[in-house]
């Protein structure tokens, strides 16, 4: 998987939030095989220093970090958060989220395009959390984005791929672009389906963190992403309406 | 002077952002700062002067999805 000319062997990106404990997070990252994990920024109190402890844990795992702008509802908030993330994490990658709707956490595509343009011109490498809207995708590419991350379904909903047609159309429209399904993945079969559509990767968080056994689920997702990719590369059989005998009929004995 | 620190009222004697961070007990740790909603890079903190009522945001790494 190519993320701004960085070639990664794992096609699974993992969130780091909502795990039962830091140790289970650490084990889940290892079990998932993910080479990129998403991180965020929040207010830090002087005494607590929780950020330092979390950052130490992530660095020990040796994975790359992808900072997000989660919770930002305006272009200004998202741009400022990205600037702060660059200083703290030392990466030009930014998972750009500009949230437009409080119930569905649907991206504000208009704000997203504007923030992408500002950040790309400042040298950021934007991974845009978007929908499957092709017009918005065109605008994002024009604004400098080279990694599009359409939602499967609303964040944390575990509903899988709500619009398979839309995701397939996006893959067909942008054959050269890195496309990652982000959000809404609930179970490994959802991830496999995204990979079978030809997506370059999947990004998921709650599906692993909130599973009864996050470490086992991380491994299940690792396997499903690999299986889905392998299936895509093997050119799957296309569906048809009527049956087609799988056993050759030529030479069949006739008893009637 | 009175400032707003991460959304809460606070009192500092320091005249600059860098001095205020030291006074408030923030060490070398990984964090970034904003003043009145604008990002202030680490290198500019010593020259960034504070005035009454300024809103300082100090943010650090945390778990994300």
Interface residues (C-beta under 8 A of the other chain):
Chain A: X15 X16 X17 X18 X19 X25 X38 X39 X40 X41 X42 X43 X44 X45 X46 X47 X49 X50 X51 X52 X54 X55 X58 X67 X68 X70 X76 X80 X83 X84 X85 X87 X88 X89 X155 X156 X205 X206
Chain B: X6 X7 X24 X25 X26 X29 X30 X31 X32 X33 X34 X37 X38 X39 X41 X42 X57 X58 X59 X60 X61 X62 X63 X64 X65
